[in-house]
Amino acid sequence: MRTLNGQTNNSSECCGKGASALSRDIVWDGRDDFGDKIGKGVYVYKLTVRSNTLNKKVEKIEKLVIL
């Protein structure tokens, strides 16, 4: 299991290189919470996005395939 947290702000400076205010990158190194590389397989992940400005939260569950 691995939990990644990425915080953004509403600053216009955060969106360089053509990124929109609705798009952010969160980098993951392919390792679990113990620092071990994950193996090949199918993984289920949950993405949770919160907006403090709009006071809303959206969650999406998807699959990730590592070959």
PyMOL Python script that loads the backbone (N, CA, C, O; Angstrom):
from pymol import cmd

cmd.read_pdbstr("""\
ATOM      1  N   MET A   1       0.852  -1.176   0.000  1.00  0.00           N
ATOM      2  CA  MET A   1       0.000   0.000   0.000  1.00  0.00           C
ATOM      3  C   MET A   1       0.890   1.229   0.000  1.00  0.00           C
ATOM      4  O   MET A   1       1.959   1.239   0.611  1.00  0.00           O
ATOM      5  N   ARG A   2       0.435   2.270  -0.696  1.00  0.00           N
ATOM      6  CA  ARG A   2       1.174   3.521  -0.733  1.00  0.00           C
ATOM      7  C   ARG A   2       0.177   4.657  -0.781  1.00  0.00           C
ATOM      8  O   ARG A   2      -0.797   4.607  -1.533  1.00  0.00           O
ATOM      9  N   THR A   3       0.416   5.674   0.015  1.00  0.00           N
ATOM     10  CA  THR A   3      -0.427   6.861   0.012  1.00  0.00           C
ATOM     11  C   THR A   3       0.409   8.038  -0.461  1.00  0.00           C
ATOM     12  O   THR A   3       1.476   8.310   0.090  1.00  0.00           O
ATOM     13  N   LEU A   4      -0.068   8.726  -1.468  1.00  0.00           N
ATOM     14  CA  LEU A   4       0.603   9.914  -1.987  1.00  0.00           C
ATOM     15  C   LEU A   4      -0.278  11.109  -1.714  1.00  0.00           C
ATOM     16  O   LEU A   4      -1.484  11.062  -1.955  1.00  0.00           O
ATOM     17  N   ASN A   5       0.304  12.170  -1.220  1.00  0.00           N
ATOM     18  CA  ASN A   5      -0.452  13.390  -0.981  1.00  0.00           C
ATOM     19  C   ASN A   5       0.167  14.510  -1.792  1.00  0.00           C
ATOM     20  O   ASN A   5       1.370  14.759  -1.712  1.00  0.00           O
ATOM     21  N   GLY A   6      -0.641  15.166  -2.554  1.00  0.00           N
ATOM     22  CA  GLY A   6      -0.185  16.310  -3.333  1.00  0.00           C
ATOM     23  C   GLY A   6      -1.088  17.484  -3.066  1.00  0.00           C
ATOM     24  O   GLY A   6      -2.291  17.419  -3.315  1.00  0.00           O
ATOM     25  N   GLN A   7      -0.518  18.560  -2.560  1.00  0.00           N
ATOM     26  CA  GLN A   7      -1.317  19.749  -2.307  1.00  0.00           C
ATOM     27  C   GLN A   7      -1.015  20.791  -3.365  1.00  0.00           C
ATOM     28  O   GLN A   7       0.124  20.939  -3.810  1.00  0.00           O
ATOM     29  N   THR A   8      -2.032  21.493  -3.752  1.00  0.00           N
ATOM     30  CA  THR A   8      -1.877  22.591  -4.692  1.00  0.00           C
ATOM     31  C   THR A   8      -2.497  23.829  -4.073  1.00  0.00           C
ATOM     32  O   THR A   8      -3.218  23.762  -3.078  1.00  0.00           O
ATOM     33  N   ASN A   9      -2.198  24.951  -4.687  1.00  0.00           N
ATOM     34  CA  ASN A   9      -2.830  26.189  -4.232  1.00  0.00           C
ATOM     35  C   ASN A   9      -3.460  26.879  -5.428  1.00  0.00           C
ATOM     36  O   ASN A   9      -3.375  26.385  -6.552  1.00  0.00           O
ATOM     37  N   ASN A  10      -4.079  27.994  -5.193  1.00  0.00           N
ATOM     38  CA  ASN A  10      -4.779  28.700  -6.267  1.00  0.00           C
ATOM     39  C   ASN A  10      -3.906  29.704  -6.985  1.00  0.00           C
ATOM     40  O   ASN A  10      -4.407  30.479  -7.800  1.00  0.00           O
ATOM     41  N   SER A  11      -2.617  29.712  -6.706  1.00  0.00           N
ATOM     42  CA  SER A  11      -1.705  30.663  -7.318  1.00  0.00           C
ATOM     43  C   SER A  11      -1.563  30.390  -8.805  1.00  0.00           C
ATOM     44  O   SER A  11      -1.474  29.233  -9.215  1.00  0.00           O
ATOM     45  N   SER A  12      -1.539  31.433  -9.612  1.00  0.00           N
ATOM     46  CA  SER A  12      -1.359  31.255 -11.047  1.00  0.00           C
ATOM     47  C   SER A  12       0.068  30.820 -11.363  1.00  0.00           C
ATOM     48  O   SER A  12       0.322  30.321 -12.459  1.00  0.00           O
ATOM     49  N   GLU A  13       1.007  30.995 -10.432  1.00  0.00           N
ATOM     50  CA  GLU A  13       2.387  30.597 -10.645  1.00  0.00           C
ATOM     51  C   GLU A  13       2.550  29.083 -10.643  1.00  0.00           C
ATOM     52  O   GLU A  13       3.566  28.581 -11.123  1.00  0.00           O
ATOM     53  N   CYS A  14       1.583  28.345 -10.119  1.00  0.00           N
ATOM     54  CA  CYS A  14       1.707  26.896 -10.000  1.00  0.00           C
ATOM     55  C   CYS A  14       1.521  26.179 -11.326  1.00  0.00           C
ATOM     56  O   CYS A  14       1.840  24.995 -11.439  1.00  0.00           O
ATOM     57  N   CYS A  15       1.001  26.890 -12.344  1.00  0.00           N
ATOM     58  CA  CYS A  15       0.559  26.207 -13.559  1.00  0.00           C
ATOM     59  C   CYS A  15       1.451  26.515 -14.749  1.00  0.00           C
ATOM     60  O   CYS A  15       0.955  26.945 -15.791  1.00  0.00           O
ATOM     61  N   GLY A  16       2.730  26.307 -14.622  1.00  0.00           N
ATOM     62  CA  GLY A  16       3.649  26.580 -15.713  1.00  0.00           C
ATOM     63  C   GLY A  16       3.572  25.533 -16.796  1.00  0.00           C
ATOM     64  O   GLY A  16       2.902  24.512 -16.639  1.00  0.00           O
ATOM     65  N   LYS A  17       4.256  25.783 -17.894  1.00  0.00           N
ATOM     66  CA  LYS A  17       4.394  24.847 -19.011  1.00  0.00           C
ATOM     67  C   LYS A  17       3.062  24.407 -19.585  1.00  0.00           C
ATOM     68  O   LYS A  17       2.927  23.249 -19.981  1.00  0.00           O
ATOM     69  N   GLY A  18       2.093  25.270 -19.644  1.00  0.00           N
ATOM     70  CA  GLY A  18       0.835  24.965 -20.310  1.00  0.00           C
ATOM     71  C   GLY A  18      -0.175  24.193 -19.494  1.00  0.00           C
ATOM     72  O   GLY A  18      -1.252  23.878 -20.001  1.00  0.00           O
ATOM     73  N   ALA A  19       0.130  23.875 -18.247  1.00  0.00           N
ATOM     74  CA  ALA A  19      -0.843  23.148 -17.420  1.00  0.00           C
ATOM     75  C   ALA A  19      -1.995  24.063 -17.056  1.00  0.00           C
ATOM     76  O   ALA A  19      -1.798  25.255 -16.820  1.00  0.00           O
ATOM     77  N   SER A  20      -3.174  23.520 -17.010  1.00  0.00           N
ATOM     78  CA  SER A  20      -4.335  24.326 -16.645  1.00  0.00           C
ATOM     79  C   SER A  20      -4.513  24.306 -15.139  1.00  0.00           C
ATOM     80  O   SER A  20      -3.863  23.529 -14.438  1.00  0.00           O
ATOM     81  N   ALA A  21      -5.389  25.157 -14.647  1.00  0.00           N
ATOM     82  CA  ALA A  21      -5.681  25.206 -13.216  1.00  0.00           C
ATOM     83  C   ALA A  21      -6.405  23.943 -12.763  1.00  0.00           C
ATOM     84  O   ALA A  21      -6.523  23.702 -11.562  1.00  0.00           O
ATOM     85  N   LEU A  22      -6.894  23.130 -13.706  1.00  0.00           N
ATOM     86  CA  LEU A  22      -7.611  21.908 -13.357  1.00  0.00           C
ATOM     87  C   LEU A  22      -6.730  20.667 -13.472  1.00  0.00           C
ATOM     88  O   LEU A  22      -7.226  19.551 -13.321  1.00  0.00           O
ATOM     89  N   SER A  23      -5.448  20.834 -13.733  1.00  0.00           N
ATOM     90  CA  SER A  23      -4.563  19.704 -13.944  1.00  0.00           C
ATOM     91  C   SER A  23      -3.318  19.833 -13.082  1.00  0.00           C
ATOM     92  O   SER A  23      -2.680  20.885 -13.055  1.00  0.00           O
ATOM     93  N   ARG A  24      -2.974  18.757 -12.376  1.00  0.00           N
ATOM     94  CA  ARG A  24      -1.768  18.728 -11.548  1.00  0.00           C
ATOM     95  C   ARG A  24      -1.104  17.372 -11.692  1.00  0.00           C
ATOM     96  O   ARG A  24      -1.793  16.371 -11.892  1.00  0.00           O
ATOM     97  N   ASP A  25       0.200  17.315 -11.596  1.00  0.00           N
ATOM     98  CA  ASP A  25       0.948  16.067 -11.618  1.00  0.00           C
ATOM     99  C   ASP A  25       1.366  15.693 -10.202  1.00  0.00           C
ATOM    100  O   ASP A  25       1.801  16.544  -9.426  1.00  0.00           O
ATOM    101  N   ILE A  26       1.230  14.425  -9.878  1.00  0.00           N
ATOM    102  CA  ILE A  26       1.764  13.883  -8.635  1.00  0.00           C
ATOM    103  C   ILE A  26       2.709  12.767  -9.052  1.00  0.00           C
ATOM    104  O   ILE A  26       2.298  11.825  -9.729  1.00  0.00           O
ATOM    105  N   VAL A  27       3.966  12.865  -8.654  1.00  0.00           N
ATOM    106  CA  VAL A  27       4.983  11.906  -9.073  1.00  0.00           C
ATOM    107  C   VAL A  27       5.047  10.761  -8.072  1.00  0.00           C
ATOM    108  O   VAL A  27       5.055  10.976  -6.860  1.00  0.00           O
ATOM    109  N   TRP A  28       5.093   9.535  -8.602  1.00  0.00           N
ATOM    110  CA  TRP A  28       5.216   8.338  -7.780  1.00  0.00           C
ATOM    111  C   TRP A  28       6.385   7.523  -8.317  1.00  0.00           C
ATOM    112  O   TRP A  28       6.493   7.330  -9.528  1.00  0.00           O
ATOM    113  N   ASP A  29       7.250   7.048  -7.447  1.00  0.00           N
ATOM    114  CA  ASP A  29       8.459   6.329  -7.851  1.00  0.00           C
ATOM    115  C   ASP A  29       8.269   4.824  -8.029  1.00  0.00           C
ATOM    116  O   ASP A  29       9.246   4.107  -8.247  1.00  0.00           O
ATOM    117  N   GLY A  30       7.042   4.334  -7.942  1.00  0.00           N
ATOM    118  CA  GLY A  30       6.782   2.902  -8.130  1.00  0.00           C
ATOM    119  C   GLY A  30       7.118   2.059  -6.915  1.00  0.00           C
ATOM    120  O   GLY A  30       7.300   0.847  -7.032  1.00  0.00           O
ATOM    121  N   ARG A  31       7.204   2.688  -5.742  1.00  0.00           N
ATOM    122  CA  ARG A  31       7.554   1.963  -4.526  1.00  0.00           C
ATOM    123  C   ARG A  31       6.393   2.008  -3.536  1.00  0.00           C
ATOM    124  O   ARG A  31       5.566   2.920  -3.560  1.00  0.00           O
ATOM    125  N   ASP A  32       6.354   0.989  -2.656  1.00  0.00           N
ATOM    126  CA  ASP A  32       5.310   0.947  -1.642  1.00  0.00           C
ATOM    127  C   ASP A  32       5.738   1.743  -0.403  1.00  0.00           C
ATOM    128  O   ASP A  32       6.788   2.385  -0.410  1.00  0.00           O
ATOM    129  N   ASP A  33       4.931   1.700   0.650  1.00  0.00           N
ATOM    130  CA  ASP A  33       5.231   2.465   1.869  1.00  0.00           C
ATOM    131  C   ASP A  33       6.510   2.009   2.566  1.00  0.00           C
ATOM    132  O   ASP A  33       7.049   2.736   3.401  1.00  0.00           O
ATOM    133  N   PHE A  34       7.008   0.805   2.230  1.00  0.00           N
ATOM    134  CA  PHE A  34       8.237   0.291   2.838  1.00  0.00           C
ATOM    135  C   PHE A  34       9.463   0.586   1.980  1.00  0.00           C
ATOM    136  O   PHE A  34      10.581   0.227   2.349  1.00  0.00           O
ATOM    137  N   GLY A  35       9.259   1.238   0.838  1.00  0.00           N
ATOM    138  CA  GLY A  35      10.363   1.572  -0.048  1.00  0.00           C
ATOM    139  C   GLY A  35      10.707   0.485  -1.048  1.00  0.00           C
ATOM    140  O   GLY A  35      11.679   0.618  -1.792  1.00  0.00           O
ATOM    141  N   ASP A  36       9.922  -0.595  -1.079  1.00  0.00           N
ATOM    142  CA  ASP A  36      10.161  -1.685  -2.021  1.00  0.00           C
ATOM    143  C   ASP A  36       9.451  -1.404  -3.341  1.00  0.00           C
ATOM    144  O   ASP A  36       8.334  -0.889  -3.351  1.00  0.00           O
ATOM    145  N   LYS A  37      10.110  -1.748  -4.470  1.00  0.00           N
ATOM    146  CA  LYS A  37       9.464  -1.602  -5.772  1.00  0.00           C
ATOM    147  C   LYS A  37       8.312  -2.598  -5.865  1.00  0.00           C
ATOM    148  O   LYS A  37       8.445  -3.749  -5.449  1.00  0.00           O
ATOM    149  N   ILE A  38       7.190  -2.155  -6.408  1.00  0.00           N
ATOM    150  CA  ILE A  38       6.065  -3.078  -6.553  1.00  0.00           C
ATOM    151  C   ILE A  38       6.323  -4.003  -7.729  1.00  0.00           C
ATOM    152  O   ILE A  38       7.024  -3.644  -8.675  1.00  0.00           O
ATOM    153  N   GLY A  39       5.760  -5.176  -7.663  1.00  0.00           N
ATOM    154  CA  GLY A  39       5.944  -6.168  -8.712  1.00  0.00           C
ATOM    155  C   GLY A  39       4.929  -6.017  -9.827  1.00  0.00           C
ATOM    156  O   GLY A  39       4.016  -5.193  -9.764  1.00  0.00           O
ATOM    157  N   LYS A  40       5.116  -6.833 -10.845  1.00  0.00           N
ATOM    158  CA  LYS A  40       4.173  -6.847 -11.958  1.00  0.00           C
ATOM    159  C   LYS A  40       2.822  -7.326 -11.457  1.00  0.00           C
ATOM    160  O   LYS A  40       2.742  -8.168 -10.562  1.00  0.00           O
ATOM    161  N   GLY A  41       1.766  -6.785 -12.040  1.00  0.00           N
ATOM    162  CA  GLY A  41       0.434  -7.219 -11.651  1.00  0.00           C
ATOM    163  C   GLY A  41      -0.607  -6.155 -11.903  1.00  0.00           C
ATOM    164  O   GLY A  41      -0.329  -5.115 -12.500  1.00  0.00           O
ATOM    165  N   VAL A  42      -1.802  -6.430 -11.442  1.00  0.00           N
ATOM    166  CA  VAL A  42      -2.924  -5.500 -11.559  1.00  0.00           C
ATOM    167  C   VAL A  42      -3.202  -4.953 -10.165  1.00  0.00           C
ATOM    168  O   VAL A  42      -3.384  -5.713  -9.213  1.00  0.00           O
ATOM    169  N   TYR A  43      -3.234  -3.652 -10.054  1.00  0.00           N
ATOM    170  CA  TYR A  43      -3.445  -2.982  -8.779  1.00  0.00           C
ATOM    171  C   TYR A  43      -4.683  -2.103  -8.860  1.00  0.00           C
ATOM    172  O   TYR A  43      -4.989  -1.534  -9.908  1.00  0.00           O
ATOM    173  N   VAL A  44      -5.379  -2.002  -7.758  1.00  0.00           N
ATOM    174  CA  VAL A  44      -6.537  -1.117  -7.660  1.00  0.00           C
ATOM    175  C   VAL A  44      -6.097   0.124  -6.897  1.00  0.00           C
ATOM    176  O   VAL A  44      -5.464   0.024  -5.847  1.00  0.00           O
ATOM    177  N   TYR A  45      -6.437   1.293  -7.432  1.00  0.00           N
ATOM    178  CA  TYR A  45      -6.088   2.527  -6.739  1.00  0.00           C
ATOM    179  C   TYR A  45      -7.303   3.429  -6.603  1.00  0.00           C
ATOM    180  O   TYR A  45      -8.256   3.345  -7.377  1.00  0.00           O
ATOM    181  N   LYS A  46      -7.243   4.288  -5.603  1.00  0.00           N
ATOM    182  CA  LYS A  46      -8.317   5.247  -5.378  1.00  0.00           C
ATOM    183  C   LYS A  46      -7.727   6.645  -5.411  1.00  0.00           C
ATOM    184  O   LYS A  46      -6.755   6.938  -4.713  1.00  0.00           O
ATOM    185  N   LEU A  47      -8.316   7.498  -6.221  1.00  0.00           N
ATOM    186  CA  LEU A  47      -7.917   8.896  -6.324  1.00  0.00           C
ATOM    187  C   LEU A  47      -8.981   9.738  -5.632  1.00  0.00           C
ATOM    188  O   LEU A  47     -10.164   9.650  -5.958  1.00  0.00           O
ATOM    189  N   THR A  48      -8.552  10.546  -4.684  1.00  0.00           N
ATOM    190  CA  THR A  48      -9.467  11.439  -3.981  1.00  0.00           C
ATOM    191  C   THR A  48      -9.017  12.875  -4.232  1.00  0.00           C
ATOM    192  O   THR A  48      -7.860  13.224  -3.998  1.00  0.00           O
ATOM    193  N   VAL A  49      -9.924  13.683  -4.701  1.00  0.00           N
ATOM    194  CA  VAL A  49      -9.630  15.098  -4.970  1.00  0.00           C
ATOM    195  C   VAL A  49     -10.562  15.937  -4.124  1.00  0.00           C
ATOM    196  O   VAL A  49     -11.780  15.761  -4.152  1.00  0.00           O
ATOM    197  N   ARG A  50      -9.973  16.851  -3.371  1.00  0.00           N
ATOM    198  CA  ARG A  50     -10.762  17.759  -2.525  1.00  0.00           C
ATOM    199  C   ARG A  50     -10.538  19.191  -2.961  1.00  0.00           C
ATOM    200  O   ARG A  50      -9.427  19.577  -3.321  1.00  0.00           O
ATOM    201  N   SER A  51     -11.587  19.962  -2.926  1.00  0.00           N
ATOM    202  CA  SER A  51     -11.505  21.396  -3.178  1.00  0.00           C
ATOM    203  C   SER A  51     -12.001  22.118  -1.936  1.00  0.00           C
ATOM    204  O   SER A  51     -13.187  22.080  -1.612  1.00  0.00           O
ATOM    205  N   ASN A  52     -11.077  22.776  -1.246  1.00  0.00           N
ATOM    206  CA  ASN A  52     -11.482  23.570  -0.088  1.00  0.00           C
ATOM    207  C   ASN A  52     -12.275  24.797  -0.524  1.00  0.00           C
ATOM    208  O   ASN A  52     -13.149  25.272   0.202  1.00  0.00           O
ATOM    209  N   THR A  53     -11.968  25.303  -1.705  1.00  0.00           N
ATOM    210  CA  THR A  53     -12.676  26.472  -2.225  1.00  0.00           C
ATOM    211  C   THR A  53     -14.147  26.164  -2.469  1.00  0.00           C
ATOM    212  O   THR A  53     -15.024  26.947  -2.103  1.00  0.00           O
ATOM    213  N   LEU A  54     -14.412  25.007  -3.098  1.00  0.00           N
ATOM    214  CA  LEU A  54     -15.789  24.613  -3.414  1.00  0.00           C
ATOM    215  C   LEU A  54     -16.419  23.750  -2.329  1.00  0.00           C
ATOM    216  O   LEU A  54     -17.611  23.448  -2.386  1.00  0.00           O
ATOM    217  N   ASN A  55     -15.617  23.351  -1.336  1.00  0.00           N
ATOM    218  CA  ASN A  55     -16.080  22.483  -0.253  1.00  0.00           C
ATOM    219  C   ASN A  55     -16.667  21.178  -0.803  1.00  0.00           C
ATOM    220  O   ASN A  55     -17.745  20.744  -0.399  1.00  0.00           O
ATOM    221  N   LYS A  56     -15.910  20.552  -1.756  1.00  0.00           N
ATOM    222  CA  LYS A  56     -16.357  19.306  -2.375  1.00  0.00           C
ATOM    223  C   LYS A  56     -15.225  18.294  -2.392  1.00  0.00           C
ATOM    224  O   LYS A  56     -14.049  18.657  -2.350  1.00  0.00           O
ATOM    225  N   LYS A  57     -15.598  17.007  -2.453  1.00  0.00           N
ATOM    226  CA  LYS A  57     -14.643  15.913  -2.556  1.00  0.00           C
ATOM    227  C   LYS A  57     -15.177  14.908  -3.568  1.00  0.00           C
ATOM    228  O   LYS A  57     -16.361  14.570  -3.554  1.00  0.00           O
ATOM    229  N   VAL A  58     -14.288  14.429  -4.456  1.00  0.00           N
ATOM    230  CA  VAL A  58     -14.648  13.435  -5.461  1.00  0.00           C
ATOM    231  C   VAL A  58     -13.659  12.287  -5.352  1.00  0.00           C
ATOM    232  O   VAL A  58     -12.457  12.515  -5.210  1.00  0.00           O
ATOM    233  N   GLU A  59     -14.156  11.047  -5.417  1.00  0.00           N
ATOM    234  CA  GLU A  59     -13.307   9.865  -5.367  1.00  0.00           C
ATOM    235  C   GLU A  59     -13.543   9.010  -6.609  1.00  0.00           C
ATOM    236  O   GLU A  59     -14.667   8.892  -7.098  1.00  0.00           O
ATOM    237  N   LYS A  60     -12.469   8.424  -7.104  1.00  0.00           N
ATOM    238  CA  LYS A  60     -12.547   7.549  -8.285  1.00  0.00           C
ATOM    239  C   LYS A  60     -11.681   6.320  -8.014  1.00  0.00           C
ATOM    240  O   LYS A  60     -10.551   6.460  -7.546  1.00  0.00           O
ATOM    241  N   ILE A  61     -12.185   5.134  -8.296  1.00  0.00           N
ATOM    242  CA  ILE A  61     -11.436   3.891  -8.130  1.00  0.00           C
ATOM    243  C   ILE A  61     -11.185   3.309  -9.507  1.00  0.00           C
ATOM    244  O   ILE A  61     -12.106   3.146 -10.307  1.00  0.00           O
ATOM    245  N   GLU A  62      -9.903   2.993  -9.774  1.00  0.00           N
ATOM    246  CA  GLU A  62      -9.490   2.478 -11.085  1.00  0.00           C
ATOM    247  C   GLU A  62      -8.480   1.358 -10.912  1.00  0.00           C
ATOM    248  O   GLU A  62      -8.069   1.051  -9.793  1.00  0.00           O
ATOM    249  N   LYS A  63      -8.078   0.746 -12.028  1.00  0.00           N
ATOM    250  CA  LYS A  63      -7.058  -0.292 -12.044  1.00  0.00           C
ATOM    251  C   LYS A  63      -5.795   0.231 -12.705  1.00  0.00           C
ATOM    252  O   LYS A  63      -5.852   1.042 -13.629  1.00  0.00           O
ATOM    253  N   LEU A  64      -4.647  -0.248 -12.217  1.00  0.00           N
ATOM    254  CA  LEU A  64      -3.342   0.066 -12.783  1.00  0.00           C
ATOM    255  C   LEU A  64      -2.661  -1.246 -13.116  1.00  0.00           C
ATOM    256  O   LEU A  64      -2.551  -2.117 -12.253  1.00  0.00           O
ATOM    257  N   VAL A  65      -2.199  -1.409 -14.352  1.00  0.00           N
ATOM    258  CA  VAL A  65      -1.535  -2.639 -14.772  1.00  0.00           C
ATOM    259  C   VAL A  65      -0.042  -2.347 -14.914  1.00  0.00           C
ATOM    260  O   VAL A  65       0.350  -1.450 -15.659  1.00  0.00           O
ATOM    261  N   ILE A  66       0.792  -3.112 -14.194  1.00  0.00           N
ATOM    262  CA  ILE A  66       2.239  -3.004 -14.283  1.00  0.00           C
ATOM    263  C   ILE A  66       2.739  -4.249 -15.002  1.00  0.00           C
ATOM    264  O   ILE A  66       2.536  -5.369 -14.532  1.00  0.00           O
ATOM    265  N   LEU A  67       3.394  -4.052 -16.141  1.00  0.00           N
ATOM    266  CA  LEU A  67       3.891  -5.188 -16.937  1.00  0.00           C
ATOM    267  C   LEU A  67       5.378  -5.370 -16.756  1.00  0.00           C
ATOM    268  O   LEU A  67       5.966  -6.275 -17.348  1.00  0.00           O
TER     269      LEU A  67
END
""", "prot")
cmd.dss("prot")
cmd.show_as("cartoon", "prot")
cmd.util.cbc("prot")
cmd.orient("prot")
